[in-house]
Amino acid sequence: MNTQNWLLPDYLSDILPAEARRLEELRRRLLDLYRQHGFEMVVPPLVEYIESLLVGEKDTLSLQTCQLVDQISGRSIGVRADMTPQITRIDAHLLNREGVTRLCYCGNVFHARPAGLLAEREVLQIGAEIYGYAGVAADFQVIQLALESLSVAGVAKVRVDLNYPGITKAMIDAYPRLKSVQSTLYTYLKDKDFTSLVALLQQYPDMPPAIQKGLLALPTLYGSVDVLSKAKTLLPALEGVEKGLDALQQITQALKGYDVSIDLADVTGYDYHTGVIFALYADGWHEALVRGGRYDNMSEVFGRARAATGFSLDLRKLASGLPRAQASKAIKAPWSQDPELVQFIKSLREQGHIVVEELPNSALAVDEFIFDREVVLDNKQWILKAI
């Protein structure tokens, strides 16, 4: 026997009974929550033609997507690394609706490489998207639903981090020479590498002072919602900048009572997101639990541009920081074809009890259940007895 047969590839793991039950219960609660908010569930396939999967964050998805050749068509297909492009395709092409559409989903995605040292390569992704509405109200609605998702899961003291990458884009558009180095510029901003940022901008002596001042201010514009007032004095009066600050102002006002922070240098997904982006954090998890934001017109590749905003989260990562799943109380019963016993067990299960029948000449081996009662025969009648 090959002693390596039981080993799994790196960054993959099995989900054992109690944890698997907890994940399924969490999945059901969240999908029920989304349905209560009017979201319709869709289930796309695990693999698609590669062209359909590599939309949005193309560079990241290309590295994360496992590719293979379809034995039927001969075309390249990929195992999805993110479900959002698939949901966008369904809205744009299959449903083809004119009005506002709300869709939710849940399924496994696979990453060719782990996203981090502690990350799994197989992710149980769940999320919700709103298509066909460009206003800030839709952005707030998905943030509110994301917050409610964590509340349903039992996560307390959630922090909301907001940004609008279009603010940086507006300044780059105002001085197009920066487009050739925008990837480097965004890296310096995300890392808050002020020294490198200064050195980069000094290479453009003809840059308008207001643009230079605004870009140099971005790494300092993070913290409480008061940052927005400071930003209005430091950033140039460009239409894209003002639009972004106004959108963030509206959302922070709607999120009164929550722990909200702003980070205008966090330009994650700058080539993908077109409006407000957000991330939700909580104590006990080393990185964001939920990420989302606006990604208008990504569906243009499917022949129909639509406004879009949404979020997703990894259920396995969410569950990893929650208290350990507890075993369930259960009833032990003998196995028999006695019609009265069969009916008695059936009635117990219909009442919601867990009943495990012990097969002849065997012992029960379980981790998921704690047997606190058993079915016994007493005076020719089947009854429940405490263990």
N, C-alpha and C positions, 0 to 999 in steps of 0.2 A: 504494500500500500504506500502511495506517495504521501509522505507526512506534510507536504506543502499544499495539499488539496484544499485545506480549510482556510488558507490565508486569502485575504482580500488585497486588491491593489491599494497603493498608498492613498490616503485621504478618502477612503470609503469605509463604511461600517454598517453592520446590521443594526436593526432596531428591535430590541427584545420586548417580550409581552407587555409589561406594565407601561413602558414608554410608548409602544405602538398604540395601545389603547388611548393613552392620554393625547397623542397627536391626532388620532381620529376624532376624538371628542372635541378637541379644539378646532379642528377643521370644520366639523359640523356646526359648531356655535358661530364661527365667523361667517360661513356661507349663509346661515340663517339670518344673521345680522345684516348682511349685504342685501339679501332678498327683502327684508323688512324695509330697507331704504330704497327699494325699487330697482335693484341691480339684477339683470338676467344672467344666468350662468351659461358659459360656453366651454367646450372641451376640445381644443385643437389637438392634432396628432403629435406624437413624440418626435417625429422626423418630418422634414420638408425639403423641397429643393433649396439649395444653399442661398440662391438669390433672394428668396423670401425671408430668410432668417437674418441675413446680414444687412439690416436697415436700422437706422438710428445711430447708436454708438458703434459704427462699423469696425473701427480698429480694435476695440475691446472685444466685440463679439467674434471677430475673425480669429483672434487668439484663443478664445474660450470655446469655440465650436468644433466638435469632432466631425470630420468630414469623411464620407465614404461614397462609393459608386453604387447607384441604384442598378440592381441586376436586371430590372425590367426595361427601364428607359435608357440606361447608359449615362444618365446625367448625374452630376454631383448632388448629393443630399447631405444634410447635416442633422445631428442630434441637437435639439434646441438647447441653448444656453440661457435663454430668457424668453418668457412667454409674451411679453408686450408686443413685439412685432407681429406675432400670430394673431393676437386680439385685434390689433390695428388692421390687419388684412381682412379679418372677418367683418369688422365694421364697414370698411371701405368697399369691399368687393361683394361679399356674400349677402350681408343684410341690406346694404345700399339704401339706408334710410335718410330722409331729409332732416328730421328733427333731432332732438337730443336723445342720445342712446347711452344707457348705463349698462356696462358689462362687468361681470366678475368671473374669476377662474381659480382653479387650484390644480397643480400637477407637478410632477418631478421635472427638473431641468438638470442637465449635466454639464460640468465645466471641464474642459481639457486640462486646465491647471487650477489648483486651489487659489481662491481669491486672497488668502492670507495664511499665515502659519497655523492658525487654529480653525481654518475653514474646511468644510467638507466639499468634495467635488460634486456630490449629488445633493441638490437642494430641493426641498419641498416648498415650492413657491405658491403664494396665494396673493391675490390682489384685486383691485377694482379700478375701472377706468370710466371717464365721462367723455363722450365724443359729441361734437357739434355745438359747443358753447364756448365762446372765447372770453367771456367775462370773468372777473375775479371771483364772483359768487361760486363758480364751479371749482376754482382752486381751493376756496375755503371749505367747500363741501367735502372734498376728498381728504383734506387735512383733518377735518372734524371726524370723518369716518375712520381714518387711520388711528386717531386718538381713542375713539370708541373701541376699535379692535383691540388695542393694548389693554384697555380697561376690562373688556370681556375676558381677556386672558389672565387677568389678575395682576397686571403690571402697575405699580404705583409710582408716583412722582416722576412723571414723564417730562422731558425737556424737549422743546421744539426749536430747531435751528432753521433759519430762513435765509434765502438769498435770491438774487435775480441776476443770472449771468449776462442778461442782455444789457445791463449797465456797463459792464466792461466792453462788450461788443460795440456799443454805441460810440465809445471813445476811440476804439480801434477803427471803426468805420469813418470817424471824423478825420483820421490821419491814416489813410490807406497804406502807407509805407510799412506800417507795423504788421500787416497781414502776413508778410513773409517770415516773421519771427513770432507769430502769435502763439504757437505751441510752447515755445520757450518762455514767453511772457506769462502765459497761464500757469506754467509750472512754478515760476518764481512767486506768483501771487498765491497759489495754493500752499506753497511751503512758507509763505511770508518771509521770503529771502530778500530783505530790503536792499542789502549791499549789491547783490547781483542785479536786482531790478534797476537800481540807480545806474550801474555800469552799462546795462543794456540801453536805457533811454538816453544816456549821454552820447550814444552813437548817432543820434538824430537831432543835431543842433537847430534844425529848422522846425522842430515840433512846436505847435502852438503852446504857450505857457500854461493855458488852462487845462489842456489835455495832459501835459506832463504832471502838473500839480495833482490832477484827479487820479492818475494811475499810481503816483507815489503815495497818495492818501489811502488807497484801497487796503493795503495790509494793516492799517491802523483802525479801519472801520469795522470793528467786531466788538461784541459785548451785548449789553442790554438794548432795548428798543430805542433808547436815547440816541443810539448811533445814527438813526435816520435823520434826526435834527442836525447833527454834526455833518452828515453827508451832504445835506442840502447847501451847506456853506462852503464845502471843500470841492465838490464835484462840478464839472462844467454844466452850463444850462443847455443841455442837449435834449431833444425830444425823447430819445430812448432812455436817457438817464432819469428824466422826470417821470416818465411812464413807469419805470421800474420802482422808483421810490414811492410813488403814489400807490402802486399795487401792494407793496410791502406795508405801507402805512394802513391801508384798509384791512389787511389780514391781521396785523398786530392788534388793531382796535377790536376786531371780532374775537380775538383770542385772549381777551382780558380774563385774568384768573389763572392762566397757564404760565408756566415758566418758559418764556420766549427769549431767544437770543438771535442776533443778526451777525452774519459774517459775509461782508461784501467781497472778500478775497477768495471765498470758497467757490471756485468756478467749475466745480465738478460737472461733467457733461456739457461743456460749453458749446460743443458742435452738435448737440442733440436737443438740449432744452431751450425753449424759446420764451419762457416766462418765469414765474415763481417756482423755486425748487425748495424742498424741505427734507429734513431728516429728523427722526425721533430717537432720543437717547433715554436710557434709564440706568440706575445703579444696578450692578450685577452683570452687565454686558459690556464688553470692551470696545464695541463699535456700534454704529447705528442699527437699531432694530427695524426701522422702516425708512425707506427712501422713496421719494416721489417728486412730481412736479409736472410742469406743462411742456408738451412736446408737439406743438401745432405743426401740421403739414407733413409729418412723417409718413402719412398714408398716401402722399402724392406719388410715391413709387408704385403704389397699387392702382394708380389711375384716378384718384379722387382725394384731393387735399381736404382734411378735416381738422378743426380745432380739437385738441385732446389734452387731458390732464388725468393723472392717476397716481397710484402707489402700488408697491409690492413689498412683501416681507417673506422671510424664510421661517417656516413653522418649526423646523428642527432647531434653528438657532434660538428662536423665541423660547422653545421648551427647555433648552439647555440651562437657562438662568432661572427657571421656575422651581419651586420646591419639588422634590422627587415624587414621582407618581406613587400613590398609596395603593396597597392591595385592597381588593374589594371583598366584602363579606359574602359568603356563599353557603349553600346547603349541600351536604353530601347525601347521596341516595344510593341504595343498592340497584344493580341492574337486574331487571326481571321482566317477563312478558305478562305478568299478572295485570289484567285489564284495570283493576282498581288502582294499582300503583302507577300504571301508565297515565291514567286520568288525573291522579293526584299530582304527579310531577308536572303534567301539562298545565293544570290550574295554577300551580305555584309560579311557573314561568310566565303565564298570562298576567299574573299580578306584578311582574317585574323582578322576581327573584332569580338569582343565578343558582341553577341546580346542576351539579356534576354527578353523573352516574358512575359508580365504581364498578369496573368490569370484574367478572369472576376471577378469583385467584390472582389479583393484582393489587398494587398499591398506587395511590394517586401521587403524582409528582408535579407540583405546580408552584409558581412564584406569584402569580397574579391574584390568588384567592386565599382568604382566611376562612376556614370552615368553622362557623360558630353554632351551626345547627345540623342535624341529620334527620333523615326520614327513617323511621323504625316501625316495625309491626307490633302493635300493642292490642291484645285481645281481638286479634283478627281484623284490626283496623289500622290503616297507615296514618301515622301522626308525625308531627314535627317535635323534636326533642333537642334541648340545648346541649351543646358539647362542653 
